[in-house]
Amino acid sequence: MNYAFLSNGITSALETEGSIEWFPVPRFDSQSIFTRILDAEKGGYFSIKPIDFEKIQEEYIGYSLVLKTTFKKGNLTSTIIDFLPLSLPAIIRLYDTEIPLDVNIIPVFNYGLINSGTEIVKDGIIFRNPLSKEGVELLIYGNYEIISPYKILIKPGKGYLYLLYSKDLRYGLFSQKGFVYSRPYEAFSKLITFNEKELNKARKLNKIDKFKNIYYRSLSVILGLLYRPSGGIIASPTTSLPEIIGMERNWDYRYVWIRDASYATEALVKAELITEARRSLDFLISVIDPSSKSFDHPFYTIDGTPPPAEENLDWLSGFKNSKPVRVGNAAYLQIQMDVEGAFMHTLYEYYKETQDDDYVDRNYWAIEAIATWVKSSWRDPSTDIWEERGVTRHYVHTKVMSWVALDRAAKLAEALGYRKDSDDWKEVAKEIKNDILINGVRNGSFVRYYGGDEIDSALLTLPIYGFIDASDKIFLNTLERIENELKISDGLYLRYKKDFLGNVVHPFSLVTPWMARVYIRLGEIEKAIKLIERLDKCSNSLKLLGEHIDKDTCEARGNFPHSFPHAGIILSIIELEERVNAENSTTNK
């Protein structure tokens, strides 16, 4: 899946070889107008490429999400720079070409269902949704010829194509207020400056420079998944990219999952991007219910409202004929008991990094709400991190996350001087831990759920969260089982063996950085380095990773790119850097 990811923190696009094949408007979770990634015939796309070329190279400009595509034919070169300008549901494509360029543009509204009405106007083309006032307008500058509303010939020279979506074309690009919108070359300059300034604030790597590219690319992906108007971090910008080609494991991930967003926020905290991390924390705190389950839903829309129901888009054939194509996600019906712990751990990591007493104290009501809920409900069965549909159990990872929620709540309460709360929550955390050690261990190993004997890779998080030491015999037995039973090839692991849909096939990309972080805690630095190298090699040519990795080809599977592996990469590299620094300090003494 050699797609590029473009984002401006409002919406996103996926592009390959000059063709934009995914573009929801006006925001990440909206209906798409270019949907070719989910249906090669009906989906619609926006392609610019030479009529004839011999070589192609795609690369980001620095660590931005601005894509530069270079085509070559003999001694002739064509360069296209593609980006989404800040604050607008728009695509700007700058070109400088010695070769004629063939432009094909077919916007289709509502995920490929509604063909557009078209109108050729001075300097461009208007595409209207016949059922509403919305539409997209294409402004063209340079030496060109409009062959039809869907086809343009660009002649050698410099220029741009500027596509803007408007919910109402009466204030669109060709309206009387069109002059207020971005000027393409200035928008490019502003975006590059913005991206560089943002990433320059990130924590620098001093000891393990070999991972610099995947580290900064992962940071840019997390920042690209942050919806800037609200601070919510989505799990992935796509829907229904399949875990297994031709099968039904296809889901919509364009929402703010509490768990996924907490992981991503922790990565931003550890990378010292504190302002962005605090914005995400603000979003997560804003959806907490102080009088019921803290997080009523496992995920929310990007503006914090309850999630939509799941629907199938039967008119789309799916990525490589993988049906159904889904929008919305039925996981909103699940009661996931681990998410409170994921959030609380991230809030605690934020406090450790910043010592921001005022922020935590002002949000102490949220800590109380979570601790109160977990204290009263941790004994209940639940779905777990893997979101199996129709299955509730006493999952060990989920129980551990209840322990995490109360352990971190107690530490924060103690730091702020709320001694009574701290003592109370410590006692319940101790009770949960004892319960896990009695019921969650079988034959000397942790198991996936009480009463079972299978394992899952989420058990790797037990030492990561400090529930148990990585060198503890029970955990080492668990680690050995994961290595033996879930390993697919060097550095790649399944999340578990089977679920309600049958056997799983491909490795889950987050497991590799989990494993690396365990090895770092065990002092096995070379093993950790090899694992990070393995994940780096399985990223695509632009250093992007999906939720899963094809066991045969190393190609991304599932929604793409995904916050899980990129957050995991950031955290494992930072922990590796800290461990190497600590060992060097000891040696120097």
C-alpha positions in Angstrom: 0.0 0.0 0.0 2.3 2.6 -1.3 0.1 5.6 -0.7 1.1 9.0 0.6 -0.8 10.6 3.4 -1.7 14.3 3.1 -3.3 16.2 5.9 -3.9 19.7 7.2 -5.5 18.8 10.5 -9.0 19.4 9.0 -9.2 16.6 6.5 -6.8 14.2 4.6 -6.0 12.6 1.3 -4.3 9.5 0.1 -2.3 9.7 -3.1 -0.2 7.3 -5.2 1.7 8.0 -8.4 0.1 11.4 -9.0 -3.4 10.1 -8.3 -5.5 11.3 -5.3 -7.8 8.4 -4.5 -9.2 9.3 -1.2 -10.5 12.7 -0.1 -13.3 13.2 2.4 -14.7 16.7 2.7 -15.1 18.9 4.6 -13.4 16.9 7.4 -11.8 13.6 8.2 -15.1 11.7 8.9 -17.1 13.3 6.1 -18.3 11.7 2.8 -15.5 11.4 0.3 -15.5 12.9 -3.2 -12.5 10.8 -4.4 -13.0 7.2 -3.3 -11.1 5.2 -5.9 -9.2 3.4 -3.2 -12.5 1.7 -2.3 -13.8 1.2 -5.9 -11.5 1.5 -9.0 -14.5 2.2 -11.3 -17.1 4.2 -9.3 -14.9 5.9 -6.8 -13.7 9.0 -8.5 -10.1 10.4 -8.5 -7.9 13.4 -9.3 -4.8 12.4 -11.3 -2.0 14.4 -12.8 0.8 12.6 -14.6 2.8 12.9 -17.9 1.1 11.2 -20.9 4.3 9.2 -21.2 7.1 8.8 -18.6 9.9 6.3 -17.7 10.6 7.0 -13.9 8.7 8.2 -10.9 9.9 9.3 -7.5 7.7 10.2 -4.5 9.0 12.0 -1.4 7.8 14.2 1.3 9.4 17.7 1.6 11.3 17.4 4.8 9.2 15.9 7.6 6.0 17.7 6.4 3.0 16.0 4.8 3.6 17.9 1.6 4.3 15.4 -1.3 6.7 16.0 -4.1 6.3 13.7 -7.1 9.0 13.7 -9.9 8.4 12.1 -13.3 11.2 11.6 -15.8 11.3 10.9 -19.5 14.8 10.9 -20.9 16.3 14.2 -19.9 12.9 15.8 -19.3 11.4 16.3 -15.8 8.0 17.0 -14.4 7.6 18.0 -10.7 4.3 18.1 -8.9 3.9 19.3 -5.3 0.7 18.4 -3.6 -0.6 19.6 -0.2 -3.8 20.5 1.7 -3.6 24.1 2.7 -4.1 25.1 6.3 -7.7 25.5 7.5 -9.4 24.6 4.2 -11.0 21.5 2.7 -8.8 21.9 -0.4 -6.1 20.4 -2.5 -3.4 22.5 -4.1 -1.2 21.0 -6.8 1.8 23.0 -8.0 3.5 21.9 -11.1 6.7 22.7 -13.0 6.9 20.5 -16.1 8.9 20.0 -19.2 6.5 17.2 -20.3 2.8 17.6 -21.1 0.6 16.5 -18.3 -2.6 14.6 -18.5 -5.1 15.6 -15.8 -8.2 13.5 -15.0 -10.6 14.7 -12.4 -13.8 12.9 -11.5 -15.4 14.1 -8.2 -18.3 11.8 -7.2 -20.3 12.8 -4.1 -21.4 10.6 -1.2 -18.7 8.0 -1.5 -19.1 7.5 -5.3 -22.9 7.4 -5.2 -23.9 10.8 -6.8 -22.4 11.9 -10.1 -21.6 15.6 -10.3 -23.1 18.2 -12.6 -20.4 20.1 -14.4 -19.8 23.6 -15.7 -16.7 25.0 -17.4 -16.1 28.6 -16.4 -13.4 31.1 -16.9 -10.2 29.7 -15.4 -11.7 26.4 -14.3 -14.4 23.9 -13.7 -17.3 23.7 -11.2 -18.6 20.3 -10.1 -22.0 20.4 -8.3 -23.9 17.9 -6.2 -27.3 17.9 -7.9 -29.0 17.1 -4.6 -27.6 20.0 -2.6 -25.8 23.3 -2.7 -22.4 21.7 -2.2 -19.7 21.3 -4.8 -16.0 21.5 -5.6 -14.4 24.0 -7.8 -11.1 23.7 -9.7 -9.1 26.8 -10.4 -6.4 26.3 -13.1 -3.4 28.5 -13.7 -0.8 28.1 -16.4 -0.7 27.0 -20.0 -3.5 24.5 -20.4 -6.4 23.2 -22.5 -9.7 22.0 -21.0 -10.6 18.9 -23.2 -13.8 18.2 -21.2 -15.0 18.8 -17.6 -13.1 15.7 -16.6 -10.0 16.0 -18.7 -7.3 18.8 -19.0 -4.1 19.0 -20.9 -1.3 20.9 -19.1 1.4 22.2 -21.4 5.1 22.6 -20.4 5.6 25.4 -17.9 4.7 26.3 -14.4 1.3 26.7 -12.7 -1.2 25.1 -10.3 -4.5 23.4 -9.9 -6.5 24.5 -6.9 -9.5 22.4 -5.8 -11.8 23.7 -3.1 -14.8 22.1 -1.5 -17.7 24.4 -0.5 -20.8 23.3 1.4 -22.5 26.1 -0.5 -21.1 27.2 -3.8 -22.5 30.7 -3.3 -19.4 31.4 -1.2 -17.1 29.2 -3.2 -13.8 29.8 -5.1 -15.6 31.4 -8.1 -18.0 33.4 -6.0 -17.8 37.1 -5.3 -15.8 36.3 -2.2 -13.4 33.9 -3.9 -10.5 36.3 -3.5 -10.4 35.6 0.3 -9.1 32.1 -0.2 -5.5 30.9 -0.1 -3.0 32.0 -2.7 -1.4 28.7 -3.7 2.3 29.6 -3.5 1.9 31.5 -0.3 -0.2 28.7 1.2 2.7 26.3 0.3 5.2 28.5 2.0 3.0 29.0 5.1 2.4 25.3 5.5 6.1 24.3 5.2 7.0 27.0 7.8 4.2 25.8 10.1 5.2 22.2 9.9 8.9 22.9 10.4 8.3 25.1 13.5 6.0 22.5 15.0 8.4 19.6 14.6 11.4 21.6 15.6 10.0 21.7 19.1 10.0 18.0 19.4 12.5 16.1 21.5 15.8 15.5 19.6 17.5 12.1 19.3 21.2 12.1 20.3 22.2 8.5 20.6 20.2 6.6 18.0 20.3 8.8 15.0 19.6 5.8 12.7 15.9 6.0 13.6 15.6 9.7 13.0 13.6 9.4 9.8 10.9 7.0 11.1 10.8 8.9 14.4 10.0 12.3 12.8 7.7 10.7 10.2 5.8 9.1 13.0 5.4 12.4 14.8 4.2 14.1 11.6 1.6 11.3 11.2 0.3 11.7 14.7 0.1 15.5 14.2 -1.6 14.9 10.9 -4.3 12.8 12.6 -5.1 15.6 15.1 -8.3 17.4 14.2 -7.1 21.0 14.9 -10.5 22.6 15.6 -11.1 20.2 18.6 -7.8 18.6 19.5 -9.2 15.1 18.9 -6.7 12.5 17.4 -8.3 10.1 15.1 -7.1 6.5 14.8 -6.7 6.5 11.1 -7.9 8.7 8.1 -9.5 5.8 6.2 -12.4 3.4 6.3 -12.6 -0.3 5.2 -9.1 -0.9 4.1 -9.1 -4.6 4.8 -7.1 -6.5 7.3 -7.3 -9.5 4.9 -7.7 -8.9 1.2 -11.1 -10.2 0.0 -12.5 -10.7 3.5 -14.9 -8.8 5.8 -12.5 -7.4 8.4 -13.1 -3.9 7.2 -13.9 -1.0 9.6 -14.2 2.8 9.8 -11.4 4.3 12.0 -12.0 8.0 11.3 -13.0 8.7 14.9 -11.3 9.5 18.2 -10.9 6.2 20.0 -10.2 6.9 23.7 -7.5 4.2 23.8 -5.8 5.1 20.5 -5.9 8.8 21.2 -4.5 8.2 24.7 -1.6 6.2 23.2 -0.9 9.0 20.6 -1.1 11.7 23.2 1.4 9.8 25.4 3.8 9.7 22.4 3.4 13.5 22.0 4.1 14.0 25.7 7.2 11.9 25.6 8.3 13.7 22.4 7.9 17.0 24.4 5.2 18.3 22.1 3.3 19.5 25.1 0.9 22.0 23.6 -0.5 19.5 21.1 -0.7 16.8 23.8 -2.6 19.1 26.1 -5.1 19.9 23.3 -5.8 16.2 22.9 -6.1 15.8 26.7 -8.6 18.7 26.7 -10.7 16.9 24.1 -10.6 13.6 26.0 -11.6 15.3 29.3 -14.4 17.2 27.5 -16.3 13.9 26.8 -16.0 12.5 30.3 -19.3 11.8 32.0 -18.9 12.5 35.8 -22.2 10.7 36.7 -21.9 7.5 34.8 -19.3 5.4 33.0 -16.5 8.0 32.5 -16.4 7.4 28.7 -19.9 6.5 27.7 -18.6 5.4 24.3 -15.2 3.8 23.3 -14.9 6.4 20.6 -16.3 9.8 19.5 -16.7 11.9 16.4 -14.0 14.4 15.9 -16.1 17.2 17.4 -16.8 15.1 20.6 -20.4 14.1 19.8 -21.6 10.5 20.0 -20.5 8.2 17.2 -22.7 7.3 14.3 -24.2 3.9 13.7 -22.5 1.5 11.3 -23.8 1.3 7.7 -22.7 -0.7 4.6 -22.0 1.1 1.3 -23.2 -1.7 -0.9 -22.5 0.2 -4.1 -18.8 0.1 -3.6 -16.7 -3.0 -4.4 -14.1 -2.3 -1.7 -10.3 -2.3 -1.7 -9.3 -5.1 -4.1 -12.9 -6.4 -3.9 -12.9 -6.6 -0.1 -16.5 -6.1 1.0 -18.4 -4.7 2.8 -17.4 -1.1 2.8 -18.5 0.4 6.1 -19.0 3.9 7.5 -19.6 4.4 11.2 -18.6 1.7 13.6 -20.8 -0.7 15.6 -18.1 -0.8 18.3 -19.9 2.2 19.7 -22.3 -0.3 21.3 -19.5 -1.9 23.3 -18.7 -1.3 27.0 -14.9 -1.2 27.0 -13.5 -1.1 30.5 -9.8 -0.6 29.6 -10.1 2.9 28.1 -10.3 4.8 31.4 -6.9 3.3 32.3 -5.4 4.3 29.0 -6.5 7.9 29.5 -5.4 8.0 33.2 -2.0 6.7 32.4 -1.5 9.4 29.7 -2.7 12.2 32.1 -0.2 10.9 34.7 2.6 10.9 32.1 1.7 14.4 31.2 1.9 15.4 34.9 5.3 13.7 35.3 6.7 15.5 32.3 5.3 19.0 33.1 4.6 19.1 36.9 1.5 21.1 35.8 -0.3 21.2 39.2 -2.8 23.8 38.0 -3.9 21.8 34.9 -4.4 18.6 36.8 -6.0 20.2 39.8 -8.5 22.0 37.5 -9.4 18.7 36.0 -9.4 16.8 39.2 -13.1 16.2 38.8 -12.3 14.0 35.8 -9.8 11.9 37.9 -12.5 11.5 40.6 -15.1 10.5 38.0 -12.9 7.8 36.5 -11.7 6.5 39.9 -15.3 6.3 41.2 -16.4 4.5 38.1 -13.6 2.0 38.0 -13.9 1.4 41.8 -17.5 0.3 41.4 -17.3 -1.6 38.1 -13.9 -3.3 37.7 -15.4 -6.7 38.6 -17.8 -6.6 35.6 -17.0 -8.5 32.4 -16.2 -6.3 29.3 -15.1 -6.3 25.8 -11.4 -5.7 25.5 -8.8 -3.8 23.5 -9.5 -6.0 20.4 -13.2 -5.2 20.3 -14.6 -8.6 19.5 -18.2 -8.2 18.7 -20.7 -10.0 20.9 -18.1 -11.3 23.3 -17.6 -10.1 26.9 -15.2 -11.7 29.4 -13.0 -11.0 32.3 -10.0 -10.0 30.1 -6.7 -9.8 31.9 -5.5 -6.7 30.0 -8.7 -5.0 30.8 -8.4 -5.8 34.5 -4.9 -4.5 34.4 -6.0 -1.2 32.9 -8.5 -0.9 35.7 -5.6 -1.3 38.0 -3.7 1.4 36.0 -6.6 3.8 36.3 -6.7 3.6 40.1 -2.9 3.4 40.5 -2.4 6.6 38.4 -5.4 8.3 40.0 -3.9 7.6 43.5 -0.5 9.0 42.4 -2.0 12.2 41.0 -4.2 12.6 44.2 -1.1 12.2 46.4 0.9 14.7 44.4 -1.9 17.2 44.7 -2.4 16.6 48.5 -5.7 14.6 48.3 -4.4 12.0 50.8 -7.8 10.4 51.6 -8.6 9.8 47.9 -5.1 8.5 47.3 -5.2 5.9 50.1 -8.7 4.8 49.1 -7.8 4.2 45.5 -4.5 2.5 46.4 -6.5 -0.1 48.4 -8.8 -0.9 45.5 -5.8 -1.0 43.1 -4.2 -3.6 45.4 -7.4 -5.6 45.4 -7.6 -5.6 41.6 -3.9 -6.7 41.4 -4.5 -9.6 43.7 -7.6 -10.7 41.8 -5.5 -10.7 38.5 -2.7 -12.7 40.1 -5.2 -15.3 41.4 -7.5 -15.6 38.4 -5.4 -14.3 35.4 -2.5 -16.8 35.7 -2.6 -20.4 34.6 0.3 -22.9 34.5 2.7 -20.1 35.5 1.7 -17.7 32.7 -0.7 -14.8 32.3 -3.6 -15.7 30.1 -5.9 -13.7 27.9 -9.0 -14.0 30.1 -10.1 -15.6 33.4 -10.7 -19.3 33.0 -9.0 -19.6 29.6 -5.6 -20.8 28.6 -4.9 -18.8 25.4 -2.8 -15.7 25.3 -2.8 -12.4 23.5 -0.2 -9.8 22.7 -1.8 -7.2 25.0 -0.2 -9.0 27.9 3.1 -7.4 26.8 1.8 -4.2 28.3 1.9 -5.5 31.9 5.5 -4.5 32.5 5.1 -1.4 30.3 2.5 -0.1 32.7 4.4 -1.2 35.8 1.9 -3.8 36.8 4.7 -6.4 37.1 8.4 -6.4 36.6 9.6 -7.6 33.1 11.9 -10.0 34.8 9.2 -11.6 36.9 9.0 -15.4 36.3 5.3 -15.3 35.4 5.8 -12.6 32.9 8.9 -14.3 31.4 6.8 -17.4 30.9 4.1 -15.2 29.2 6.7 -13.6 27.0 8.1 -17.0 26.0 4.5 -18.1 25.0 4.0 -15.0 22.9 7.3 -15.5 21.2 6.4 -19.1 20.4 2.7 -19.0 19.7 2.1 -15.6 18.2 5.3 -15.0 16.2 4.8 -15.0 12.4 8.4 -14.1 11.5 11.3 -12.2 13.0 9.8 -9.1 14.7 6.2 -9.6 13.6 3.5 -11.0 15.8 -0.3 -11.7 15.7 -2.4 -10.0 18.3 -4.1 -13.4 19.1 -4.8 -16.5 17.1 -8.6 -16.3 16.5 -11.8 -14.4 17.2 -15.4 -14.2 16.3 -14.6 -13.9 12.6 -12.2 -16.9 12.6 -8.4 -17.2 12.4 -6.4 -14.0 12.2 -3.8 -14.0 9.5 -1.5 -10.9 9.5 0.7 -9.5 12.3 -0.6 -6.5 14.2 1.9 -3.7 13.8 1.7 -2.3 17.4 2.9 -5.5 18.9 6.4 -5.0 17.6 7.1 -1.8 19.5 5.4 -3.3 22.5 7.9 -6.2 22.3 10.7 -3.7 21.8 9.7 -1.8 25.0 9.7 -5.1 26.9 13.2 -5.9 25.8 14.4 -2.5 26.7 13.1 -3.1 30.2 15.0 -6.4 30.2 18.2 -4.7 29.1 18.2 -6.6 25.8 19.0 -3.6 23.8 20.1 -5.3 20.6 16.9 -7.3 20.4 14.9 -4.0 20.8 16.9 -2.3 18.1 16.3 -5.2 15.7 12.6 -5.0 16.3 12.4 -1.3 15.6 14.5 -1.9 12.4 12.1 -4.6 11.4 9.1 -2.3 11.7 11.0 0.5 9.9 11.7 -1.9 7.0 8.0 -2.9 6.8 7.0 0.8 6.4 6.3 1.9 2.9 8.7 4.1 0.9 7.4 7.2 2.7 7.9 5.6 6.2 4.1 5.1 6.7 2.6 2.1 8.6 -0.9 0.6 8.7 -2.7 -1.3 11.4 -1.5 -4.7 10.2 1.4 -6.0 8.1 1.0 -8.6 5.4 2.9 -11.7 6.6 4.2 -12.5 3.1 4.9 -9.1 1.5 5.4 -6.7 4.5 2.8 -4.4 2.9 0.4 -2.5 5.1 -3.0 -4.0 5.7 -6.0 -2.5 7.5 -6.6 1.2 7.8 -3.7 3.4 6.8 -1.8 5.1 8.2 -2.6 4.1 11.7 -1.8 5.9 14.9 -1.0 2.7 16.9 2.3 1.7 15.2 3.5 5.3 14.8 2.8 6.1 18.5 4.5 2.8 19.4 7.5 3.7 17.3 7.9 7.1 19.0 7.6 5.6 22.5 10.0 2.7 21.8 12.7 5.0 20.3 12.5 7.5 23.1 12.7 4.7 25.7 15.7 3.2 23.8 17.3 6.6 23.8 16.8 7.0 27.6 18.2 3.5 28.3 21.3 4.1 26.1 21.8 7.4 27.8 21.5 5.8 31.3 23.9 3.0 30.4 26.5 5.5 29.0 26.2 7.6 32.2 26.8 4.5 34.3 29.8 3.5 32.2 31.3 7.0 32.4 31.1 7.0 36.2 
